Amino acid sequence: MTTATHTQQPAGRPPLTLVKDNAPEAVEGTVVEHQGAVVARPEWLTAVYQHARDHRLYAPQIGAGYWQLARAWAAGWRDDHPQMIATAKADRKAARGDAHAEAKAHDLVQARRAAYRRHRLLYSLKTGSWATVAGAGVTAATLGAPLLDIPLALAALGLGAWHGRPAASQDGLQATGSAEAASAAPMAPNAGDERVLAALGKLGFEAEVVQSLTRQADNTLTMTVDLDDTVTALKAKTEALAGALKRDVSMVDVTKGAHAGQAVLWMADTDPFETTRPSPLVQAPGPLDAWSDGVPVGWGKRGNTVRLKIRNQHTLIGGTTRSGKGVGMANVLAGAAMDPRINLRIVAGKENGEFDALGRAGVAATYFKPNPSRLLALTEALITDMDRRNRLLGELGKSKMTEDTIMRLGGIELVVIDEVATYTSPGSHDDRDQLLENLMKIAAVATGAGILLVLTTQLPQVDVIPTRLSMNCGTKWAMKVDSGTQSNTILGSGLAGSGGPDASKFDPPRPGLGWLNNPFAGGTDLARSYDLDEDERGEVTQLMKYAAKLREAAGRLAGQWDDPIEQHLAAATGLSSASGGPERDGRPARAGRPDASELLVARVIDVLTDANVDRMKTEPLVEALRDRWYPDLTPDRFKELMKDAGAGIPVTLGPIGEEKNPRGFKMQALTSIQRP
């Protein structure tokens, strides 16, 4: 018996050879033609060839691989240096007006540019060294060992194919594709995409992949999908989506893509709020344009700075004790202090010294500690001033305050009431109902006149913050609270319990972390307040000293301008709370606006207090005052002002160091001055 290895023969070709039964065993494989002869290819080689042909010889993958290598090289060349240089330049721009800070920022720019040049030089040397080695190897193989050319070529092709393959799975989600914007054409889903699509399916959303899951340079993941519903509907279920993806809600974000039904999903592998961050004002204090740019109060999920504009919005901050609402409010105050157009009115909820730094520096136009009757008088003064402002707006042909009318109206009134429950809880005092009515009126109709409220409370409930008051607070920050009902009191009814933001579910709770509804950013999202410490690091005091310089230069320090609010309070109560009262401690005393000489005495006391001494010679006192407040102060003018303030002339202090009888001023004499 004979068998034919091929049964059909094309015309013009030699006949195929017949193999006898007693012939040697045939080689397994497929018969192919080669130069008129028939040869057998091994099965494994046939499979490799077929696989390569099915994948178009990997040409697209090889091209993509070398493109990825080129991008990786470019990313390494740039590294983070351009961003660091840009940040330093922004800091330098923000420091204009402060010669010391500007010089420091300029030095930082130069240092980062030098570091960038050094990095590029080293990177180029490394690249050149490897290129030289590779070139030498190829040359040697070509000239001295031609048989190595084929392996080298295969290695080069394999290198491109390897780097062009879909990226390896990371943390259970496969990141593929490029970091560029998604194209309109949908892509075939991969394993990581399937997990996300399955999670969306659990929530009732059908989705089509537009851009596959992509690992970004900061090690986060992004993915773009077209939904059968709106992005708004998906954002309302962000917490449920995070659970389906086995992440915390702080590690998942949803934003709108090219249209209302296209969602861009963002995922992180670690909690972005796990550690604290210092306020950027500590390094670059200002000045700030709080109206147009806002003030930095914290950061969001993606590390972005969250800014609140002091403009056309009242603010409500709520949370239990130790939830961090005080630090959040401190960030608002510190930023607002850097804009001299803002008149700060601070009503404390406790007797401690939380706000004393603003009084000592003369930054607070009004500051007093718990005093319900005085707060009632303050609200009446604000309502009276609102009428004055509205008349001016009418004369100017405006319906509300605009940036060019801020100073025409007398500045922005920012009224901060800490622990508002002290003044508004049922039975707290006899004037409670009238005070609430005044606050609700201010919240409803005073924004256009530039009178804005900032309220904080650890009892976010309707008998403390009535709906008529909370509904007019456009900016709301809900930190850790005890129940969904309290969360709804701050953020709005119906959110907690229906899949929306719920400030009672922070696990773990972190001080300063809360749901922030920022109308200028277009929605509610998580934000954590910057760490701003006064008790241990004295950061608020340092910032207020800088703010005082800005305000003094603008003629807006307490005592430098005619303040209709404090004039109303003085007439109604007989006491002054300008900059915390005569003692700058939040306790109103006999009416009388501090004049320039009285303000100087208060600052001399500050110098002695900071130096922890009870007496100081005239010369170092003048030098300290020049450095901090009065750059043109002379010793003679200093003596005149001190005499006018009732401090007398420099007296003999007794031995100080090697000097037996230097002359200067004593703390005891300054603090006992009787003001008129």
FENURQUI-V308295 format. One record per residue. N is the residue number from 1. OMEGA is omega in whole degrees, -180 to 180 (NA if undefined). Layout:
n->N omega->OMEGA
n->N omega->OMEGA
//
This chain:
n->1 omega->178
n->2 omega->177
n->3 omega->179
n->4 omega->178
n->5 omega->176
n->6 omega->-172
n->7 omega->-178
n->8 omega->-175
n->9 omega->176
n->10 omega->-180
n->11 omega->176
n->12 omega->180
n->13 omega->179
n->14 omega->-180
n->15 omega->179
n->16 omega->-179
n->17 omega->175
n->18 omega->-179
n->19 omega->179
n->20 omega->179
n->21 omega->-179
n->22 omega->177
n->23 omega->177
n->24 omega->-178
n->25 omega->-177
n->26 omega->176
n->27 omega->179
n->28 omega->179
n->29 omega->-179
n->30 omega->-180
n->31 omega->176
n->32 omega->-179
n->33 omega->-180
n->34 omega->178
n->35 omega->177
n->36 omega->180
n->37 omega->-180
n->38 omega->178
n->39 omega->180
n->40 omega->177
n->41 omega->178
n->42 omega->-178
n->43 omega->-177
n->44 omega->179
n->45 omega->176
n->46 omega->-180
n->47 omega->179
n->48 omega->-180
n->49 omega->-179
n->50 omega->180
n->51 omega->-179
n->52 omega->179
n->53 omega->178
n->54 omega->180
n->55 omega->179
n->56 omega->178
n->57 omega->176
n->58 omega->-177
n->59 omega->179
n->60 omega->-178
n->61 omega->179
n->62 omega->178
n->63 omega->179
n->64 omega->-179
n->65 omega->180
n->66 omega->174
n->67 omega->178
n->68 omega->178
n->69 omega->179
n->70 omega->178
n->71 omega->179
n->72 omega->178
n->73 omega->-180
n->74 omega->179
n->75 omega->177
n->76 omega->178
n->77 omega->-180
n->78 omega->-174
n->79 omega->179
n->80 omega->-172
n->81 omega->179
n->82 omega->180
n->83 omega->180
n->84 omega->178
n->85 omega->179
n->86 omega->179
n->87 omega->179
n->88 omega->178
n->89 omega->177
n->90 omega->177
n->91 omega->179
n->92 omega->178
n->93 omega->-179
n->94 omega->-176
n->95 omega->-179
n->96 omega->-177
n->97 omega->177
n->98 omega->-173
n->99 omega->-178
n->100 omega->-179
n->101 omega->-180
n->102 omega->178
n->103 omega->179
n->104 omega->179
n->105 omega->178
n->106 omega->177
n->107 omega->179
n->108 omega->177
n->109 omega->-179
n->110 omega->180
n->111 omega->-179
n->112 omega->175
n->113 omega->178
n->114 omega->178
n->115 omega->179
n->116 omega->178
n->117 omega->179
n->118 omega->179
n->119 omega->-179
n->120 omega->178
n->121 omega->180
n->122 omega->-180
n->123 omega->179
n->124 omega->179
n->125 omega->179
n->126 omega->179
n->127 omega->180
n->128 omega->180
n->129 omega->180
n->130 omega->179
n->131 omega->179
n->132 omega->179
n->133 omega->-180
n->134 omega->179
n->135 omega->179
n->136 omega->179
n->137 omega->180
n->138 omega->180
n->139 omega->-180
n->140 omega->-179
n->141 omega->-178
n->142 omega->-176
n->143 omega->-174
n->144 omega->-178
n->145 omega->-177
n->146 omega->-179
n->147 omega->178
n->148 omega->-177
n->149 omega->-178
n->150 omega->176
n->151 omega->179
n->152 omega->179
n->153 omega->178
n->154 omega->179
n->155 omega->179
n->156 omega->178
n->157 omega->180
n->158 omega->178
n->159 omega->179
n->160 omega->-179
n->161 omega->-179
n->162 omega->-178
n->163 omega->177
n->164 omega->180
n->165 omega->174
n->166 omega->-176
n->167 omega->-179
n->168 omega->-180
n->169 omega->178
n->170 omega->177
n->171 omega->175
n->172 omega->178
n->173 omega->-175
n->174 omega->-178
n->175 omega->-179
n->176 omega->177
n->177 omega->-180
n->178 omega->-180
n->179 omega->-178
n->180 omega->-179
n->181 omega->-177
n->182 omega->175
n->183 omega->-177
n->184 omega->-177
n->185 omega->179
n->186 omega->-180
n->187 omega->177
n->188 omega->-177
n->189 omega->174
n->190 omega->-174
n->191 omega->179
n->192 omega->177
n->193 omega->-178
n->194 omega->179
n->195 omega->179
n->196 omega->179
n->197 omega->178
n->198 omega->178
n->199 omega->177
n->200 omega->179
n->201 omega->178
n->202 omega->-179
n->203 omega->178
n->204 omega->179
n->205 omega->169
n->206 omega->-174
n->207 omega->177
n->208 omega->-176
n->209 omega->173
n->210 omega->175
n->211 omega->-178
n->212 omega->179
n->213 omega->-172
n->214 omega->176
n->215 omega->-177
n->216 omega->-178
n->217 omega->180
n->218 omega->177
n->219 omega->172
n->220 omega->-177
n->221 omega->174
n->222 omega->180
n->223 omega->179
n->224 omega->-179
n->225 omega->170
n->226 omega->-176
n->227 omega->171
n->228 omega->179
n->229 omega->-179
n->230 omega->176
n->231 omega->179
n->232 omega->179
n->233 omega->179
n->234 omega->-180
n->235 omega->178
n->236 omega->-179
n->237 omega->-178
n->238 omega->-179
n->239 omega->178
n->240 omega->177
n->241 omega->178
n->242 omega->178
n->243 omega->180
n->244 omega->178
n->245 omega->179
n->246 omega->176
n->247 omega->172
n->248 omega->-178
n->249 omega->178
n->250 omega->-177
n->251 omega->-179
n->252 omega->179
n->253 omega->180
n->254 omega->176
n->255 omega->-179
n->256 omega->177
n->257 omega->-175
n->258 omega->-180
n->259 omega->-172
n->260 omega->-179
n->261 omega->-179
n->262 omega->-177
n->263 omega->172
n->264 omega->-178
n->265 omega->179
n->266 omega->-179
n->267 omega->176
n->268 omega->180
n->269 omega->179
n->270 omega->-179
n->271 omega->-179
n->272 omega->-179
n->273 omega->-174
n->274 omega->-179
n->275 omega->-180
n->276 omega->177
n->277 omega->179
n->278 omega->177
n->279 omega->178
n->280 omega->179
n->281 omega->-180
n->282 omega->179
n->283 omega->-179
n->284 omega->-169
n->285 omega->-179
n->286 omega->4
n->287 omega->-179
n->288 omega->170
n->289 omega->-175
n->290 omega->-179
n->291 omega->-175
n->292 omega->-174
n->293 omega->-177
n->294 omega->180
n->295 omega->-179
n->296 omega->-178
n->297 omega->-178
n->298 omega->179
n->299 omega->-179
n->300 omega->-176
n->301 omega->-174
n->302 omega->179
n->303 omega->-179
n->304 omega->177
n->305 omega->178
n->306 omega->-179
n->307 omega->175
n->308 omega->178
n->309 omega->176
n->310 omega->-168
n->311 omega->170
n->312 omega->-180
n->313 omega->168
n->314 omega->-174
n->315 omega->176
n->316 omega->178
n->317 omega->-178
n->318 omega->178
n->319 omega->180
n->320 omega->177
n->321 omega->-179
n->322 omega->178
n->323 omega->177
n->324 omega->-179
n->325 omega->178
n->326 omega->179
n->327 omega->177
n->328 omega->179
n->329 omega->179
n->330 omega->177
n->331 omega->177
n->332 omega->-178
n->333 omega->-178
n->334 omega->179
n->335 omega->-180
n->336 omega->180
n->337 omega->-178
n->338 omega->175
n->339 omega->-175
n->340 omega->-180
n->341 omega->-177
n->342 omega->176
n->343 omega->-177
n->344 omega->175
n->345 omega->-173
n->346 omega->177
n->347 omega->-176
n->348 omega->177
n->349 omega->-179
n->350 omega->-177
n->351 omega->-177
n->352 omega->-175
n->353 omega->-175
n->354 omega->-176
n->355 omega->-176
n->356 omega->-178
n->357 omega->179
n->358 omega->176
n->359 omega->-178
n->360 omega->-177
n->361 omega->-177
n->362 omega->-178
n->363 omega->-179
n->364 omega->177
n->365 omega->176
n->366 omega->178
n->367 omega->173
n->368 omega->-179
n->369 omega->-168
n->370 omega->-179
n->371 omega->-175
n->372 omega->-178
n->373 omega->178
n->374 omega->176
n->375 omega->177
n->376 omega->178
n->377 omega->179
n->378 omega->179
n->379 omega->178
n->380 omega->177
n->381 omega->-180
n->382 omega->179
n->383 omega->176
n->384 omega->-180
n->385 omega->177
n->386 omega->178
n->387 omega->178
n->388 omega->-179
n->389 omega->-179
n->390 omega->176
n->391 omega->178
n->392 omega->178
n->393 omega->177
n->394 omega->178
n->395 omega->-180
n->396 omega->-179
n->397 omega->-179
n->398 omega->176
n->399 omega->179
n->400 omega->179
n->401 omega->172
n->402 omega->-175
n->403 omega->-178
n->404 omega->178
n->405 omega->-177
n->406 omega->-176
n->407 omega->176
n->408 omega->-179
n->409 omega->179
n->410 omega->178
n->411 omega->177
n->412 omega->177
n->413 omega->177
n->414 omega->-174
n->415 omega->-178
n->416 omega->178
n->417 omega->-178
n->418 omega->-179
n->419 omega->-174
n->420 omega->178
n->421 omega->176
n->422 omega->-174
n->423 omega->-172
n->424 omega->-180
n->425 omega->-177
n->426 omega->178
n->427 omega->-176
n->428 omega->177
n->429 omega->-174
n->430 omega->-176
n->431 omega->-173
n->432 omega->-176
n->433 omega->179
n->434 omega->178
n->435 omega->178
n->436 omega->180
n->437 omega->179
n->438 omega->180
n->439 omega->-180
n->440 omega->177
n->441 omega->178
n->442 omega->-179
n->443 omega->-174
n->444 omega->-169
n->445 omega->-173
n->446 omega->-176
n->447 omega->-179
n->448 omega->179
n->449 omega->177
n->450 omega->177
n->451 omega->-171
n->452 omega->179
n->453 omega->167
n->454 omega->-176
n->455 omega->174
n->456 omega->179
n->457 omega->172
n->458 omega->175
n->459 omega->-179
n->460 omega->179
n->461 omega->-168
n->462 omega->178
n->463 omega->174
n->464 omega->177
n->465 omega->-180
n->466 omega->-178
n->467 omega->179
n->468 omega->179
n->469 omega->-176
n->470 omega->-177
n->471 omega->179
n->472 omega->174
n->473 omega->-176
n->474 omega->178
n->475 omega->-177
n->476 omega->-178
n->477 omega->-178
n->478 omega->175
n->479 omega->-172
n->480 omega->176
n->481 omega->-173
n->482 omega->-174
n->483 omega->176
n->484 omega->178
n->485 omega->178
n->486 omega->177
n->487 omega->179
n->488 omega->178
n->489 omega->-180
n->490 omega->-171
n->491 omega->-177
n->492 omega->-175
n->493 omega->174
n->494 omega->-178
n->495 omega->177
n->496 omega->-180
n->497 omega->179
n->498 omega->180
n->499 omega->180
n->500 omega->-180
n->501 omega->180
n->502 omega->-175
n->503 omega->177
n->504 omega->-173
n->505 omega->178
n->506 omega->-178
n->507 omega->0
n->508 omega->174
n->509 omega->179
n->510 omega->-179
n->511 omega->178
n->512 omega->-180
n->513 omega->-180
n->514 omega->174
n->515 omega->-177
n->516 omega->172
n->517 omega->-178
n->518 omega->-175
n->519 omega->-180
n->520 omega->177
n->521 omega->172
n->522 omega->175
n->523 omega->-178
n->524 omega->178
n->525 omega->179
n->526 omega->175
n->527 omega->176
n->528 omega->-177
n->529 omega->176
n->530 omega->177
n->531 omega->180
n->532 omega->-171
n->533 omega->175
n->534 omega->-172
n->535 omega->-175
n->536 omega->-175
n->537 omega->177
n->538 omega->-175
n->539 omega->-180
n->540 omega->178
n->541 omega->180
n->542 omega->179
n->543 omega->-179
n->544 omega->176
n->545 omega->178
n->546 omega->179
n->547 omega->180
n->548 omega->178
n->549 omega->180
n->550 omega->-176
n->551 omega->179
n->552 omega->179
n->553 omega->-180
n->554 omega->-178
n->555 omega->-175
n->556 omega->174
n->557 omega->180
n->558 omega->-178
n->559 omega->-179
n->560 omega->-175
n->561 omega->180
n->562 omega->-175
n->563 omega->-177
n->564 omega->-179
n->565 omega->180
n->566 omega->176
n->567 omega->177
n->568 omega->-180
n->569 omega->180
n->570 omega->179
n->571 omega->-176
n->572 omega->-173
n->573 omega->-177
n->574 omega->-178
n->575 omega->178
n->576 omega->173
n->577 omega->177
n->578 omega->-180
n->579 omega->177
n->580 omega->-178
n->581 omega->-177
n->582 omega->-179
n->583 omega->179
n->584 omega->-175
n->585 omega->179
n->586 omega->-180
n->587 omega->-178
n->588 omega->179
n->589 omega->-174
n->590 omega->-175
n->591 omega->179
n->592 omega->-178
n->593 omega->179
n->594 omega->177
n->595 omega->-174
n->596 omega->-178
n->597 omega->178
n->598 omega->178
n->599 omega->178
n->600 omega->179
n->601 omega->180
n->602 omega->-179
n->603 omega->174
n->604 omega->177
n->605 omega->178
n->606 omega->180
n->607 omega->180
n->608 omega->180
n->609 omega->-180
n->610 omega->180
n->611 omega->179
n->612 omega->177
n->613 omega->180
n->614 omega->179
n->615 omega->-179
n->616 omega->179
n->617 omega->-177
n->618 omega->-174
n->619 omega->178
n->620 omega->176
n->621 omega->180
n->622 omega->-180
n->623 omega->179
n->624 omega->179
n->625 omega->177
n->626 omega->-178
n->627 omega->-170
n->628 omega->-172
n->629 omega->-170
n->630 omega->-175
n->631 omega->-177
n->632 omega->-176
n->633 omega->177
n->634 omega->178
n->635 omega->-179
n->636 omega->180
n->637 omega->178
n->638 omega->-179
n->639 omega->179
n->640 omega->-178
n->641 omega->180
n->642 omega->178
n->643 omega->179
n->644 omega->-178
n->645 omega->180
n->646 omega->-180
n->647 omega->180
n->648 omega->179
n->649 omega->178
n->650 omega->-178
n->651 omega->177
n->652 omega->-175
n->653 omega->-172
n->654 omega->-175
n->655 omega->172
n->656 omega->-178
n->657 omega->-179
n->658 omega->-179
n->659 omega->-175
n->660 omega->-175
n->661 omega->177
n->662 omega->-179
n->663 omega->-179
n->664 omega->-176
n->665 omega->-179
n->666 omega->-180
n->667 omega->-176
n->668 omega->-179
n->669 omega->-178
n->670 omega->-177
n->671 omega->-179
n->672 omega->-179
n->673 omega->177
n->674 omega->-179
n->675 omega->-179
n->676 omega->NA
//
